Amino acid sequence: MSSIFQTIFATPEMLAIWSDTRRTALYLEFERGLAVVQGQLGIIPQGAADAISEFCSDVSNVDFEELKEQTEKIGYPVLGLVKQIVHYVNAKTPGYGEWAHWGTTTQDVTDTTNVLQLRETLDIITPMLEVVKAGLRDLAAKHKSTPMAARSNLQQAVPITFGFKLARLLSTFQRHHERLLQLKDRLLVLQFSGAAGTLATLPADRALECQVALAQFLHLSPPDIAWHTERDRFAELAGFFALLTGTCAKFALDVKLLMQTEVGEVSEPFNDHRGASSTMPQKRNPISSAYISAIATSVRHHANAMYEAMVADHERSTGPWQVEWIALPEICILTGAALKHTQDIVSGLQVHPETMMRNLDATKGGIVSEAVMMQLAPRIGRQVAHDLVYELCRKSAENNVHLLDLLERDERVISAGLSKETLEQLCDPGKYLGLSVEMVERMIGK
């Protein structure tokens, strides 16, 4: 990844998880765990298990340049790594190295390593999600009564509160948190089944015991059956990250729209020259929101590739598996970056209630026309009331006259029995918020 852009589209923690060094260290952890449990079960000599474990305990024992050359030659990194283990152990005790990688296969090591990397990824994503939720909860509570215009088809609709808008977002992130907890049990599963998934190379009376012991060693669940070419676990994770970043992008889009000069209801956190233009000094672009939108689009595209990778042939695929090697790291790294940008916006979002109130008056009462219509409806009929208020709203817009003035002078409204005081109440946007406040309180109280 570009050294210039990597702090924008990645975080150091996520880059470390998906680095060559960490992946190789987890390959070694699989091989170490396999040797340890097979030594305990008497499947391989204990001396061989100890020697293999010694090499695998330190990733600095690996010659990465040689591993790179072997990977380019063979097509996979695991065999090249196993050769280094064998060479190291045989140099100490001839013959012991031959017990390395006993009864397993490249895909066992690769898939389980991916599971371990995904566990570490979720260990980072989970608290980031909690920070976003906590920030939204605080903002929603602070602005539970702050009136603003809801938008429908990019037009002002009816009044809501800014806290209500944020509480809806909070509810979505809460559902994502629930999804994350649910998918963990399906995701964090060992892959160790041998060439075709039958554990045929291990003693029949100890093969499943070895599988369970290795799962325990790596703190994973044992598989109910091999899943070499059943890729739903990784596809589900990719789909979840597409949902999660999609919600980040929905928030970012709303921030971009609310930050438009003609709207001006919120601003991204201010940092000197953040979002500045090279030619227009007045510009303050919604730069973090733009990054979130770009990241979420990329994650969705990569998630689609993960769904394509599910269509794997027989017991070992010819191509779809390698798609995961490209898409899965990118999905995880980008998702971490999207959440980081979302955290930053939520924690420092600048809210402008006075502009929200000014915008509520932009339609000169039109934004509360629904309230007027619903008060007239029981008296003169809903459709009649709708057409009447529609007519007055058009006159208000065309003549730049406040809707209240037209209502107070209209004989049909007067004959319907709506007093001047009632009309003034109906035309106050702050008094037509529905249950916005109550819904915010219910959401932040969860």
C-alpha positions as CSV (number, residue, x, y, z in Angstrom):
1,M,0.0,0.0,0.0
2,S,1.1,3.6,-0.7
3,S,3.1,5.1,2.1
4,I,1.3,8.4,1.4
5,F,-2.3,7.0,1.4
6,Q,-1.9,4.1,3.9
7,T,-3.0,6.2,6.9
8,I,-6.1,7.3,5.0
9,F,-7.2,3.9,3.7
10,A,-5.7,1.7,6.5
11,T,-4.7,1.8,10.1
12,P,-1.3,0.5,11.4
13,E,-3.0,-2.2,13.5
14,M,-4.9,-3.6,10.6
15,L,-1.9,-3.5,8.3
16,A,0.1,-5.4,10.9
17,I,-2.5,-8.2,11.0
18,W,-2.5,-8.7,7.3
19,S,1.3,-8.3,6.8
20,D,3.6,-11.0,5.5
21,T,5.2,-11.2,8.9
22,R,1.9,-11.8,10.9
23,R,0.5,-14.2,8.3
24,T,3.7,-16.3,8.5
25,A,3.8,-16.1,12.2
26,L,0.3,-17.6,12.3
27,Y,1.3,-20.3,9.8
28,L,4.0,-21.2,12.3
29,E,1.5,-21.2,15.1
30,F,-0.6,-23.7,13.3
31,E,2.4,-25.9,12.6
32,R,3.5,-25.5,16.2
33,G,0.1,-26.4,17.6
34,L,-0.2,-29.4,15.3
35,A,3.2,-30.7,16.4
36,V,2.5,-30.2,20.1
37,V,-0.9,-32.0,20.0
38,Q,0.4,-34.8,17.8
39,G,3.3,-35.3,20.1
40,Q,1.0,-35.5,23.1
41,L,-1.2,-38.1,21.3
42,G,1.8,-40.2,20.2
43,I,1.1,-39.5,16.5
44,I,4.7,-38.2,16.0
45,P,7.8,-38.6,18.3
46,Q,7.9,-36.2,21.2
47,G,11.4,-35.2,20.3
48,A,10.3,-34.2,16.8
49,A,7.3,-32.2,18.3
50,D,9.7,-30.3,20.6
51,A,12.1,-29.5,17.8
52,I,9.3,-28.4,15.4
53,S,7.8,-26.3,18.2
54,E,11.1,-24.6,18.9
55,F,11.5,-23.4,15.3
56,C,7.8,-22.3,15.0
57,S,7.9,-20.3,18.2
58,D,9.8,-17.4,16.6
59,V,9.0,-15.9,13.2
60,S,12.5,-14.4,13.0
61,N,13.7,-18.0,12.3
62,V,12.1,-17.7,8.8
63,D,14.2,-16.6,5.9
64,F,11.7,-14.3,4.1
65,E,13.7,-13.8,1.0
66,E,13.9,-17.6,0.5
67,L,10.2,-17.9,1.3
68,K,9.4,-15.3,-1.4
69,E,11.5,-17.2,-3.9
70,Q,9.9,-20.5,-3.0
71,T,6.4,-19.0,-3.2
72,E,7.0,-17.6,-6.7
73,K,8.3,-21.0,-7.7
74,I,5.7,-23.3,-6.1
75,G,2.7,-21.0,-6.2
76,Y,1.9,-21.2,-2.4
77,P,3.9,-20.0,0.6
78,V,3.1,-22.9,3.0
79,L,5.3,-25.6,1.3
80,G,8.3,-23.2,1.2
81,L,7.8,-22.6,4.9
82,V,7.5,-26.3,5.7
83,K,10.8,-26.9,3.9
84,Q,12.5,-24.4,6.2
85,I,11.1,-26.1,9.3
86,V,12.2,-29.5,8.0
87,H,15.7,-28.2,7.2
88,Y,16.1,-26.5,10.6
89,V,14.9,-29.5,12.6
90,N,16.8,-32.1,10.5
91,A,20.0,-30.1,11.0
92,K,19.6,-30.6,14.8
93,T,18.2,-34.1,14.8
94,P,18.3,-35.9,11.4
95,G,14.9,-37.4,10.6
96,Y,12.8,-35.4,13.1
97,G,12.1,-32.7,10.5
98,E,10.1,-35.2,8.4
99,W,7.4,-35.2,11.0
100,A,6.5,-31.5,10.4
101,H,3.2,-30.8,8.7
102,W,2.1,-34.3,9.5
103,G,-1.3,-35.2,8.1
104,T,-2.3,-31.7,7.1
105,T,-2.3,-29.8,3.8
106,T,-1.6,-26.3,2.5
107,Q,-5.2,-25.2,2.6
108,D,-5.6,-26.3,6.2
109,V,-2.8,-24.0,7.2
110,T,-3.9,-21.1,4.9
111,D,-7.6,-21.2,5.9
112,T,-7.0,-21.5,9.6
113,T,-4.5,-18.7,9.4
114,N,-7.1,-16.6,7.7
115,V,-9.5,-17.4,10.5
116,L,-6.9,-16.3,13.1
117,Q,-6.3,-13.1,11.2
118,L,-10.1,-12.5,11.1
119,R,-10.3,-13.0,14.8
120,E,-7.6,-10.4,15.4
121,T,-9.4,-8.1,12.9
122,L,-12.7,-8.5,14.9
123,D,-10.8,-7.8,18.1
124,I,-10.0,-4.4,16.6
125,I,-13.3,-3.8,14.8
126,T,-15.5,-4.6,17.9
127,P,-14.1,-1.8,20.2
128,M,-14.1,0.7,17.2
129,L,-17.8,-0.1,16.7
130,E,-18.4,0.5,20.4
131,V,-16.7,3.9,20.2
132,V,-18.9,4.9,17.3
133,K,-22.0,3.8,19.1
134,A,-21.0,5.7,22.3
135,G,-20.3,8.8,20.3
136,L,-23.6,8.6,18.5
137,R,-25.4,8.0,21.8
138,D,-23.9,11.2,23.3
139,L,-24.7,13.3,20.3
140,A,-28.2,12.0,20.1
141,A,-28.8,12.7,23.8
142,K,-27.4,16.3,23.4
143,H,-29.5,17.0,20.4
144,K,-32.6,15.1,21.2
145,S,-34.7,18.3,21.1
146,T,-32.8,20.2,18.4
147,P,-35.3,20.8,15.6
148,M,-34.2,20.3,12.0
149,A,-35.8,19.6,8.6
150,A,-36.2,16.0,7.5
151,R,-35.5,15.5,3.8
152,S,-37.4,13.4,1.4
153,N,-36.1,13.2,-2.2
154,L,-33.6,15.9,-1.1
155,Q,-36.6,18.3,-0.4
156,Q,-37.7,19.4,3.0
157,A,-40.3,17.1,4.4
158,V,-41.4,17.6,8.0
159,P,-39.6,18.7,11.2
160,I,-37.6,16.1,13.2
161,T,-34.8,16.5,15.7
162,F,-31.1,16.0,14.9
163,G,-31.0,13.6,17.9
164,F,-33.7,11.5,16.2
165,K,-31.6,11.4,13.0
166,L,-28.6,10.2,15.0
167,A,-30.6,7.7,17.1
168,R,-31.7,5.9,13.9
169,L,-28.1,5.6,12.9
170,L,-27.2,4.4,16.4
171,S,-29.9,1.7,16.1
172,T,-28.4,0.5,12.8
173,F,-24.9,0.2,14.4
174,Q,-26.4,-1.7,17.3
175,R,-27.8,-4.2,14.8
176,H,-24.3,-4.5,13.3
177,H,-22.9,-5.2,16.7
178,E,-25.5,-8.0,17.2
179,R,-24.6,-9.4,13.7
180,L,-20.9,-9.4,14.6
181,L,-21.5,-11.4,17.8
182,Q,-23.7,-13.9,15.9
183,L,-21.3,-14.5,13.1
184,K,-18.3,-15.1,15.3
185,D,-19.4,-18.6,16.2
186,R,-19.7,-19.5,12.6
187,L,-16.5,-17.9,11.6
188,L,-14.0,-18.9,14.2
189,V,-13.7,-22.5,13.2
190,L,-10.6,-24.6,12.6
191,Q,-9.8,-26.0,9.2
192,F,-7.8,-29.2,9.6
193,S,-8.9,-32.2,7.6
194,G,-6.1,-33.2,5.2
195,A,-6.1,-33.4,1.4
196,A,-9.7,-34.1,0.7
197,G,-11.1,-33.4,4.1
198,T,-11.3,-37.0,5.5
199,L,-8.2,-37.0,7.8
200,A,-7.2,-40.2,6.0
201,T,-3.5,-39.8,6.8
202,L,-3.9,-39.9,10.6
203,P,-4.6,-42.9,12.7
204,A,-8.3,-43.5,12.6
205,D,-8.6,-43.9,16.4
206,R,-6.9,-40.5,17.0
207,A,-7.7,-38.3,14.0
208,L,-10.7,-36.6,15.4
209,E,-9.1,-36.3,18.8
210,C,-6.1,-34.6,17.1
211,Q,-8.5,-32.2,15.3
212,V,-10.3,-31.2,18.6
213,A,-7.0,-30.8,20.4
214,L,-5.6,-28.5,17.7
215,A,-8.8,-26.5,17.8
216,Q,-8.4,-26.1,21.6
217,F,-4.7,-25.1,21.2
218,L,-5.6,-22.3,18.7
219,H,-8.8,-21.4,20.7
220,L,-11.1,-22.1,17.8
221,S,-14.1,-24.4,17.5
222,P,-13.5,-27.8,15.8
223,P,-15.3,-28.2,12.4
224,D,-18.3,-30.5,12.2
225,I,-16.9,-31.5,8.7
226,A,-14.3,-30.2,6.3
227,W,-15.1,-26.9,4.6
228,H,-12.3,-26.6,2.0
229,T,-14.7,-25.6,-0.7
230,E,-17.7,-24.4,1.3
231,R,-16.7,-20.7,1.7
232,D,-19.8,-19.3,3.3
233,R,-18.0,-18.4,6.5
234,F,-15.7,-15.9,4.8
235,A,-18.4,-14.7,2.4
236,E,-20.6,-13.9,5.4
237,L,-17.9,-11.9,7.0
238,A,-17.3,-10.0,3.8
239,G,-21.1,-9.3,3.5
240,F,-21.1,-8.1,7.1
241,F,-18.3,-5.7,6.4
242,A,-20.1,-4.4,3.3
243,L,-23.2,-3.7,5.5
244,L,-21.1,-2.1,8.2
245,T,-19.2,0.2,5.8
246,G,-22.4,0.9,4.0
247,T,-23.9,2.3,7.1
248,C,-20.7,4.4,7.6
249,A,-21.2,5.7,4.1
250,K,-24.9,6.5,4.6
251,F,-23.8,8.7,7.6
252,A,-21.0,10.2,5.5
253,L,-23.4,11.0,2.7
254,D,-25.8,12.8,5.1
255,V,-22.8,14.8,6.5
256,K,-21.8,15.8,3.0
257,L,-25.3,17.0,2.2
258,L,-25.8,18.8,5.4
259,M,-22.4,20.4,5.0
260,Q,-23.3,22.0,1.7
261,T,-22.8,25.8,1.7
262,E,-26.5,26.4,1.1
263,V,-27.5,24.0,3.9
264,G,-24.7,24.4,6.5
265,E,-26.3,22.5,9.3
266,V,-23.2,20.4,10.3
267,S,-19.5,20.5,9.6
268,E,-16.8,17.9,9.8
269,P,-14.3,18.3,12.7
270,F,-12.1,21.3,12.0
271,N,-8.4,20.9,11.5
272,D,-6.2,23.5,10.0
273,H,-6.2,23.1,6.2
274,R,-8.3,19.9,6.4
275,G,-10.3,19.6,3.2
276,A,-8.7,22.8,1.7
277,S,-8.7,23.5,-2.0
278,S,-5.6,24.3,-3.9
279,T,-7.3,27.2,-5.7
280,M,-10.3,28.3,-3.7
281,P,-9.3,29.5,-0.2
282,Q,-12.8,29.6,1.1
283,K,-13.4,25.8,0.6
284,R,-13.8,23.4,3.4
285,N,-14.5,20.1,1.8
286,P,-16.1,17.1,3.6
287,I,-12.9,15.1,3.2
288,S,-13.4,12.3,5.8
289,S,-16.9,11.7,4.5
290,A,-15.5,11.4,0.9
291,Y,-13.0,8.8,2.0
292,I,-15.7,6.8,3.8
293,S,-17.8,6.8,0.7
294,A,-14.9,5.6,-1.5
295,I,-13.9,2.9,1.0
296,A,-17.4,1.6,1.3
297,T,-17.7,1.3,-2.5
298,S,-14.5,-0.7,-2.6
299,V,-15.6,-3.0,0.2
300,R,-18.8,-3.8,-1.6
301,H,-16.9,-4.6,-4.8
302,H,-14.5,-6.9,-2.9
303,A,-17.5,-8.5,-1.0
304,N,-19.0,-9.4,-4.4
305,A,-15.7,-11.1,-5.3
306,M,-16.0,-13.1,-2.1
307,Y,-19.4,-14.3,-3.1
308,E,-18.0,-15.3,-6.5
309,A,-15.3,-17.3,-4.7
310,M,-18.0,-19.4,-3.1
311,V,-18.5,-21.2,-6.4
312,A,-15.6,-23.6,-5.9
313,D,-15.1,-26.8,-7.8
314,H,-15.1,-30.2,-6.0
315,E,-12.8,-30.6,-3.0
316,R,-10.1,-28.1,-4.0
317,S,-10.8,-25.1,-6.2
318,T,-9.0,-23.9,-9.2
319,G,-9.0,-20.1,-8.8
320,P,-11.8,-19.0,-6.6
321,W,-9.8,-19.7,-3.5
322,Q,-7.1,-17.3,-4.6
323,V,-9.6,-14.6,-5.0
324,E,-9.9,-14.5,-1.2
325,W,-6.2,-13.8,-0.9
326,I,-6.8,-10.6,-2.8
327,A,-10.2,-9.5,-1.5
328,L,-10.2,-10.6,2.2
329,P,-7.2,-8.5,3.4
330,E,-8.5,-5.5,1.4
331,I,-12.0,-5.8,2.9
332,C,-10.6,-6.0,6.5
333,I,-8.1,-3.2,6.1
334,L,-10.5,-0.8,4.4
335,T,-13.3,-1.6,7.0
336,G,-10.9,-0.6,9.8
337,A,-10.2,2.7,8.0
338,A,-13.9,3.4,7.4
339,L,-14.6,3.0,11.1
340,K,-11.6,5.2,12.0
341,H,-12.9,8.0,9.8
342,T,-16.4,7.5,11.2
343,Q,-15.1,7.7,14.8
344,D,-13.3,10.9,14.0
345,I,-16.4,12.6,12.5
346,V,-18.7,11.5,15.3
347,S,-16.3,12.6,18.0
348,G,-15.8,16.0,16.6
349,L,-18.9,16.8,14.5
350,Q,-19.8,20.5,14.6
351,V,-23.6,21.0,14.8
352,H,-25.2,24.3,13.9
353,P,-28.7,24.4,15.5
354,E,-29.2,28.1,14.6
355,T,-28.8,27.2,10.9
356,M,-31.1,24.2,11.3
357,M,-33.8,26.6,12.7
358,R,-33.2,29.1,9.9
359,N,-33.6,26.4,7.3
360,L,-36.9,25.3,8.9
361,D,-38.2,28.7,8.0
362,A,-37.0,28.5,4.4
363,T,-40.3,27.3,3.1
364,K,-42.3,30.0,5.0
365,G,-44.4,27.5,6.9
366,G,-44.6,24.9,4.1
367,I,-42.7,22.3,6.2
368,V,-45.6,22.1,8.6
369,S,-48.3,22.0,6.0
370,E,-48.9,18.3,7.0
371,A,-49.8,19.5,10.5
372,V,-52.3,22.0,9.1
373,M,-53.8,19.4,6.7
374,M,-54.3,16.8,9.5
375,Q,-56.1,19.4,11.7
376,L,-58.4,20.4,8.9
377,A,-59.0,16.8,7.7
378,P,-61.6,15.8,10.5
379,R,-63.5,19.0,9.8
380,I,-63.6,19.1,6.0
381,G,-62.3,15.7,4.8
382,R,-58.7,14.6,4.3
383,Q,-58.6,15.0,0.5
384,V,-60.3,18.3,0.6
385,A,-57.9,19.5,3.3
386,H,-54.9,18.2,1.3
387,D,-56.0,20.1,-1.9
388,L,-56.7,23.3,0.1
389,V,-53.4,23.3,1.9
390,Y,-51.6,22.3,-1.4
391,E,-53.2,25.4,-3.1
392,L,-52.1,27.7,-0.3
393,C,-48.5,26.3,-0.3
394,R,-48.2,27.0,-4.0
395,K,-49.4,30.6,-3.4
396,S,-47.0,30.9,-0.5
397,A,-44.0,29.9,-2.6
398,E,-45.0,31.9,-5.7
399,N,-45.7,35.1,-3.8
400,N,-43.1,34.8,-1.0
401,V,-45.8,35.0,1.6
402,H,-45.8,33.0,4.9
403,L,-48.3,30.1,4.9
404,L,-49.7,31.3,8.2
405,D,-50.7,34.6,6.7
406,L,-52.7,32.9,3.9
407,L,-54.3,30.4,6.3
408,E,-55.5,33.2,8.6
409,R,-57.2,35.0,5.7
410,D,-58.7,32.0,3.9
411,E,-62.5,31.8,4.4
412,R,-62.4,27.9,4.1
413,V,-60.0,27.7,7.0
414,I,-61.9,30.2,9.1
415,S,-65.2,28.4,8.5
416,A,-63.5,25.1,9.5
417,G,-63.1,26.6,13.0
418,L,-59.3,26.8,13.3
419,S,-58.5,29.8,15.5
420,K,-55.6,32.2,14.9
421,E,-53.9,30.8,18.1
422,T,-54.3,27.2,16.8
423,L,-52.9,28.1,13.4
424,E,-49.9,29.8,15.0
425,Q,-49.3,26.6,17.0
426,L,-49.6,24.4,13.9
427,C,-47.2,26.6,11.9
428,D,-44.4,26.4,14.5
429,P,-41.9,23.7,13.3
430,G,-40.7,23.1,16.9
431,K,-44.2,21.9,17.9
432,Y,-44.5,19.3,15.1
433,L,-41.7,16.9,16.1
434,G,-43.9,13.9,16.7
435,L,-42.3,11.5,19.1
436,S,-38.8,12.4,18.0
437,V,-37.7,13.1,21.6
438,E,-39.3,10.1,23.1
439,M,-37.8,7.8,20.4
440,V,-34.4,9.2,21.1
441,E,-34.7,8.6,24.8
442,R,-35.9,5.1,24.2
443,M,-32.9,4.4,21.9
444,I,-30.2,5.9,24.0
445,G,-31.6,4.1,27.1
446,K,-31.0,0.7,25.6
